[in-house]
């Protein structure tokens, strides 16, 4: 699952709105909380800038993982919380994140085991969100 590509981006047949509704529940199942959601189209509009794309950025955190990393190196706080973006591009919904393993590796930090665990969790959350919703 670990790769040298700095970004992990997947396609989804779901809408941004549908993914937004499911995001907190899916993240919680993986022991992550949603700290904030930034609607970039809305924020741009508030600043008087026309921006037509749907784009939501979710700030997510697993407190136990964050505590472990921060106790080892408080400088890593500049990389927290993790972010997952859900947006429309070329008539497709995309879900993207920056890989924690690549970030920490590029910075020469030794917390790669934790980064691998966090990355695995983030990618699982993304894959679950991207999958078609099962009918009940």
N, C-alpha and C positions, 0 to 999 in steps of 0.2 A: 504494500500500500504506500510505502514511502517512496518519494520521487524527488528528483532535483528540480522539477518544474516549480517555479515560485507560486503559480496560481493553480487552483483546482477549480474547473468550471464544468458544469454539467447542464444538459438541456432537460426541460420538463414540458410535458404537454398540459400541465396545469396552469391556471392563471396566477398572477402575482397575488391577487386578493385571496384566492383559495389557500395558497401557501401561507399567507399571513395569518389566516384564521387558525391553521393547524400548527404553526410554528411553536407557540409556547408549550403545547401538549407534547409535541415530539421532542423538543429540547429537554423538557422535564424528565421524560423517560430515560434520557441519557445523563441525567443529573446536572443539567445545565439550566441556568435561569436566563431569561431575557431581561437585560438591564435597561435597554432603550431601543426604540425603533425610530430611525430617521427616514422620513419621506423626502427624498431629494427633490422630486418635482415640486412638492409643496413648499419646501424651503427656498428653492430658486424663485418660485412665484412670489413668495413673501418679500424677496429682495428685488422684485421688479424684472426678473430675468425669465424670458420665455424658455420653457424646457418641457418638451412633450412626452418624454419617456417615463414610464412607470419604473421607479427604482426605490426599493426599501433596503436599508442597511440595518441589520439586527446586531446589537452588541450583546454578546453572550458570555457567560462565565460559569465555571465550575469552581466554587469557593475553595474546596479542598486542594485542587490542583493549583489554583492561584496562590494560596498560602504557601504551599510547598516551594513553588518557584520563587516567590518573593522573599521567603526566608533565606534562600540561597543567594539571591542577587536582586536587590531592590531596583536596580537599573532596568530590569525587565518590565517594570511597571509601565514603561513607555510603550510597550507592545500590547498591554492589556486594556480593556477586555478584547477577546477575539471578536471578529466580525464576519458575518455571512451576509452577502448581498443577494437580493432577489430582484431581477429586472427583466425588461423586455428589450430584445434586440433582434432585428431582422425577423419580426413576427414570431419569435420564439421566446419562451420564458427561460431564463438562465439563472443558475444558482452558483455563486462563486465565493471563494475564500482565499486568503493568502495562507500558504502552508506554514504552520508554526516551526516545523523541523527545518525548513529552508531559512526562515528568519533567524532562528537561534544559531544555526550552523554558520550563516554568513557573518554573524556577530561574534563567533568564536566562543559561545557559551556552552558549558558542559551539561546543561539540563536537557539533553536530547531525549532521554528516556521519557521524561514527563511530556516533552513536546510530541513524541511519537504517540503517546496515549491520547493526548488532547487532539492531535490531528486525526487519529483513527475515529475518535468520537465525533468530531466535526463532520468528517466525510460520511459517517453513518447517518447523522442527522440530515445532511444534504440529500443523500440517496433516498432516505425515507420520505422526505418532503417532495422530492422530484417524482416519485412513483405515482402512478394513477391511484386515485382513492378507490378503495375496495367498496363495492356495493354491499349494503346490509340487507 
